[in-house]
Amino acid sequence: MKDFKLAVCQMLVKDDKEANLEKAVNFIRISAAEGADLVVLPEMFNCPYENEKFPLYAEHREDSISLKTVSQAARECDVHLVAGSIPEVEGDKIYNTSFIFDSHGVMLGAHRKLHLFDVDVPGGISFKESDTLSPGDDVTILDTDLGKLGVVICYDIRFGELIRLMALEGVDFLIVPGAFNLTTGPAHWDTLIRSRAIENQFYVVGASPARDVDASYVAYGHSLVVDPWGEVLSRAGIGEEIIFADLEAIRIGDVREQMPLFDNRRTDLYSIKKVKR
């Protein structure tokens, strides 16, 4: 990993794909003008977070107007980009997919959300992504010019064994586009992002949409960037904004030297292995 500046774009997403894409491009340009090397968009940046909308907004990756638009912006602005996520259609299935581009606008890879958000919290949120979406099957770890990047989406962050596996595979920084809501957000958003950073001693970045109180699903907001010690480097409020943070490579080594978790694990008693499907 090398030192770099990161920008997280907390967008207000509306029921208007063209307007959402225009806003994403504008945010990418502003981020680049402020010196960002990597720009992160939120979960479902082109589409309202509603089951009814996913099929209407879904695109094939080969001819996706959303991906063409933001990858071109990444190329023109000379920035790496984690394009939050969009509804991606393949065959008869729709996935919640994040696409990752280098500073030339070339797609490095994609992450299809592994764990679908099917929950019913009494007195809180009830949502079932599996009504329209299908789960992905691959752990997403990519080598980039900035370092080794891991990507998970929203509900994926709750599964600690997945994140530990990514750390064991050498990930330097984990990007989490996520639309936690007003039930799960206040309770768990900060705690999960900080816990995963502390447990795995790498950077964790949570990228939320801005809060829209008129939406049927209201995002929590509060995007944040956390360092390997669990310190919050930057945090957003609930509205539209771009937050920035400087990620320093030396910080990972320093933290792991002070607190040698990976050396002290009892692998004679337990282990996590990546299984090829």
C-alpha positions as CSV (number, residue, x, y, z in Angstrom):
1,M,0.0,0.0,0.0
2,K,1.1,3.6,-0.6
3,D,-0.1,6.8,1.0
4,F,-3.2,8.3,-0.7
5,K,-6.1,10.6,-0.2
6,L,-9.6,9.2,-0.2
7,A,-13.0,10.9,-0.8
8,V,-16.4,9.5,0.2
9,C,-19.3,11.0,-1.6
10,Q,-22.5,10.9,0.5
11,M,-25.1,11.5,-2.2
12,L,-28.8,12.1,-1.9
13,V,-30.3,9.5,-4.3
14,K,-33.6,10.3,-6.0
15,D,-36.0,8.5,-8.3
16,D,-34.2,9.9,-11.4
17,K,-31.3,7.9,-12.8
18,E,-30.0,10.7,-15.1
19,A,-30.0,13.2,-12.2
20,N,-28.3,10.7,-9.9
21,L,-25.5,10.1,-12.5
22,E,-25.0,13.8,-13.1
23,K,-24.6,14.3,-9.3
24,A,-22.2,11.3,-9.1
25,V,-20.0,12.8,-11.8
26,N,-20.0,16.2,-10.2
27,F,-19.0,14.7,-6.9
28,I,-16.2,12.8,-8.5
29,R,-14.9,16.0,-10.1
30,I,-15.1,17.9,-6.9
31,S,-13.2,15.1,-5.1
32,A,-10.5,15.0,-7.7
33,A,-10.1,18.8,-7.6
34,E,-9.5,18.4,-3.8
35,G,-6.7,16.0,-4.5
36,A,-8.4,12.6,-3.9
37,D,-6.7,9.6,-5.4
38,L,-9.7,7.2,-4.7
39,V,-13.4,8.2,-4.7
40,V,-16.1,6.1,-3.2
41,L,-19.8,6.3,-4.1
42,P,-22.6,4.9,-1.9
43,E,-24.7,1.8,-2.2
44,M,-27.3,2.1,-5.0
45,F,-26.0,5.4,-6.1
46,N,-28.1,5.4,-9.3
47,C,-31.3,4.0,-7.8
48,P,-33.7,4.5,-4.8
49,Y,-33.2,1.7,-2.3
50,E,-36.5,0.0,-2.9
51,N,-37.3,-3.5,-4.1
52,E,-39.8,-2.2,-6.6
53,K,-37.1,0.1,-8.2
54,F,-34.3,-2.5,-8.5
55,P,-35.7,-4.2,-11.7
56,L,-36.6,-0.9,-13.2
57,Y,-33.0,0.5,-12.8
58,A,-31.1,-2.7,-13.4
59,E,-28.4,-2.6,-16.1
60,H,-26.2,-5.2,-17.8
61,R,-22.6,-4.4,-17.0
62,E,-21.6,-4.7,-20.7
63,D,-23.8,-1.8,-21.8
64,S,-24.5,0.0,-18.5
65,I,-25.0,3.8,-18.9
66,S,-24.3,4.2,-15.2
67,L,-20.9,2.4,-15.4
68,K,-19.9,4.2,-18.7
69,T,-20.7,7.5,-17.1
70,V,-18.8,7.1,-13.9
71,S,-15.8,5.2,-15.4
72,Q,-15.4,8.1,-17.9
73,A,-15.4,10.5,-15.1
74,A,-12.8,8.5,-13.2
75,R,-10.6,8.5,-16.4
76,E,-11.1,12.2,-17.0
77,C,-10.3,13.0,-13.4
78,D,-7.5,10.5,-13.1
79,V,-8.9,8.9,-9.9
80,H,-9.6,5.4,-8.8
81,L,-13.3,4.8,-8.2
82,V,-15.4,2.4,-6.1
83,A,-18.7,2.9,-7.7
84,G,-20.9,2.2,-4.7
85,S,-23.4,-0.3,-6.2
86,I,-26.1,-0.5,-8.8
87,P,-28.7,-3.1,-9.6
88,E,-27.0,-5.4,-12.1
89,V,-29.0,-7.8,-14.3
90,E,-27.6,-11.0,-15.7
91,G,-30.0,-13.5,-17.2
92,D,-33.0,-13.7,-15.0
93,K,-31.2,-12.5,-11.8
94,I,-30.5,-9.1,-10.4
95,Y,-27.6,-8.5,-8.1
96,N,-26.5,-5.6,-5.9
97,T,-23.1,-5.0,-7.4
98,S,-20.2,-2.7,-6.8
99,F,-17.8,-1.9,-9.6
100,I,-14.2,-0.9,-9.1
101,F,-12.2,1.2,-11.7
102,D,-8.6,2.3,-11.9
103,S,-7.6,5.9,-12.8
104,H,-7.8,5.1,-16.5
105,G,-11.5,4.1,-16.2
106,V,-10.6,0.4,-16.6
107,M,-12.8,-2.0,-14.6
108,L,-10.6,-3.9,-12.1
109,G,-13.4,-6.0,-10.8
110,A,-16.9,-6.2,-9.2
111,H,-18.4,-7.3,-6.0
112,R,-21.9,-8.8,-5.8
113,K,-23.4,-8.5,-2.4
114,L,-23.0,-11.9,-0.7
115,H,-25.5,-11.6,2.2
116,L,-29.0,-10.3,1.4
117,F,-30.7,-8.0,3.9
118,D,-33.7,-10.1,4.9
119,V,-34.7,-8.8,8.3
120,D,-37.8,-8.1,10.4
121,V,-37.0,-6.1,13.5
122,P,-40.1,-5.7,15.7
123,G,-40.9,-2.1,16.0
124,G,-38.2,-1.2,13.5
125,I,-37.2,-2.1,10.0
126,S,-38.7,-4.8,7.8
127,F,-37.1,-5.4,4.4
128,K,-36.4,-8.5,2.3
129,E,-33.9,-8.0,-0.5
130,S,-34.3,-11.5,-1.7
131,D,-37.7,-10.6,-3.0
132,T,-35.9,-9.1,-6.0
133,L,-32.1,-9.7,-5.6
134,S,-29.9,-12.7,-5.8
135,P,-26.7,-13.1,-3.7
136,G,-23.2,-13.2,-5.2
137,D,-20.7,-16.0,-4.6
138,D,-17.2,-14.4,-4.6
139,V,-15.0,-12.7,-2.1
140,T,-13.7,-9.5,-3.7
141,I,-10.1,-8.6,-3.2
142,L,-8.3,-6.6,-5.8
143,D,-4.7,-5.4,-6.3
144,T,-4.6,-1.7,-7.2
145,D,-2.0,0.9,-7.7
146,L,-2.9,2.2,-4.2
147,G,-2.8,-1.1,-2.4
148,K,-4.8,-4.3,-1.9
149,L,-8.5,-3.4,-1.8
150,G,-11.4,-5.3,-0.4
151,V,-15.0,-4.6,-1.1
152,V,-18.2,-5.7,0.7
153,I,-21.6,-4.2,0.6
154,C,-23.7,-3.1,3.6
155,Y,-25.1,-6.3,5.3
156,D,-21.8,-8.1,4.4
157,I,-20.0,-6.2,7.1
158,R,-21.9,-8.0,9.9
159,F,-20.1,-11.3,9.0
160,G,-16.8,-11.1,10.8
161,E,-15.4,-14.4,9.4
162,L,-15.7,-12.9,5.9
163,I,-13.8,-9.8,6.9
164,R,-11.1,-11.7,8.7
165,L,-10.6,-13.9,5.7
166,M,-10.0,-10.7,3.7
167,A,-7.4,-9.5,6.2
168,L,-5.6,-12.8,6.0
169,E,-5.5,-12.4,2.3
170,G,-3.6,-9.2,2.7
171,V,-6.2,-6.5,2.3
172,D,-4.9,-3.0,3.3
173,F,-8.2,-1.1,3.1
174,L,-11.8,-2.3,3.1
175,I,-14.6,-0.3,1.3
176,V,-18.1,-0.7,2.5
177,P,-20.9,1.0,0.5
178,G,-23.8,0.6,2.8
179,A,-27.3,2.0,3.3
180,F,-28.0,1.3,6.9
181,N,-31.4,2.6,8.1
182,L,-32.7,4.5,11.1
183,T,-33.1,1.3,13.1
184,T,-29.8,-0.4,12.3
185,G,-27.7,2.7,11.7
186,P,-27.8,4.3,15.2
187,A,-27.4,0.9,16.8
188,H,-24.6,-0.7,14.8
189,W,-23.1,1.4,11.9
190,D,-20.3,3.0,13.8
191,T,-19.7,0.0,16.0
192,L,-19.4,-2.4,13.1
193,I,-17.1,-0.2,11.0
194,R,-14.8,0.5,13.9
195,S,-14.9,-3.1,15.2
196,R,-13.9,-4.5,11.8
197,A,-11.0,-2.0,11.6
198,I,-9.8,-2.9,15.1
199,E,-10.1,-6.6,14.7
200,N,-8.3,-6.7,11.4
201,Q,-6.0,-3.8,11.8
202,F,-6.7,-2.2,8.5
203,Y,-8.6,0.9,7.2
204,V,-12.4,0.6,6.8
205,V,-14.5,3.0,4.9
206,G,-18.3,3.2,5.2
207,A,-20.0,5.0,2.4
208,S,-23.7,5.8,2.9
209,P,-26.3,7.7,0.9
210,A,-27.4,10.9,2.4
211,R,-30.6,10.8,4.4
212,D,-33.9,11.4,2.5
213,V,-36.7,11.6,5.1
214,D,-39.3,11.4,2.3
215,A,-38.0,8.1,0.9
216,S,-39.7,4.8,1.7
217,Y,-36.3,3.5,3.0
218,V,-34.5,6.2,4.9
219,A,-30.7,5.8,4.9
220,Y,-28.8,6.6,8.1
221,G,-26.0,8.6,6.6
222,H,-22.9,9.3,8.7
223,S,-20.3,7.9,6.2
224,L,-17.0,7.5,7.9
225,V,-13.3,6.5,7.5
226,V,-11.6,4.5,10.3
227,D,-7.9,3.7,10.7
228,P,-6.4,0.4,11.9
229,W,-6.5,1.5,15.5
230,G,-10.2,2.2,15.3
231,E,-9.8,6.0,15.2
232,V,-12.3,7.9,13.2
233,L,-10.4,10.0,10.7
234,S,-13.5,11.6,9.0
235,R,-17.2,11.5,9.5
236,A,-20.2,12.9,7.6
237,G,-23.5,14.1,9.0
238,I,-26.8,13.1,7.5
239,G,-26.9,15.4,4.4
240,E,-25.1,15.6,1.2
241,E,-21.4,16.1,1.6
242,I,-17.9,14.8,0.6
243,I,-15.6,13.7,3.4
244,F,-11.8,13.2,2.9
245,A,-9.1,11.3,4.7
246,D,-5.4,10.6,4.3
247,L,-4.6,6.9,4.4
248,E,-1.0,6.2,5.5
249,A,0.6,2.9,4.8
250,I,2.9,3.0,7.8
251,R,-0.1,3.1,10.1
252,I,-1.1,-0.5,9.4
253,G,2.4,-1.8,10.3
254,D,2.7,0.4,13.4
255,V,-0.7,-0.9,14.8
256,R,0.2,-4.5,14.1
257,E,3.5,-4.1,15.8
258,Q,1.9,-2.6,18.9
259,M,-0.9,-5.1,19.1
260,P,0.3,-8.3,17.3
261,L,-3.1,-10.0,16.8
262,F,-2.1,-12.0,13.8
263,D,1.0,-13.4,15.5
264,N,-1.0,-14.3,18.6
265,R,-3.9,-16.2,17.0
266,R,-4.3,-19.8,18.1
267,T,-4.4,-21.4,14.7
268,D,-3.8,-24.7,16.4
269,L,-7.4,-24.4,17.7
270,Y,-9.1,-22.4,14.9
271,S,-8.6,-21.2,11.4
272,I,-10.5,-19.6,8.5
273,K,-10.0,-21.0,5.0
274,K,-11.2,-19.7,1.7
275,V,-13.0,-22.4,-0.1
276,K,-13.2,-22.4,-3.9
277,R,-16.8,-22.8,-5.0
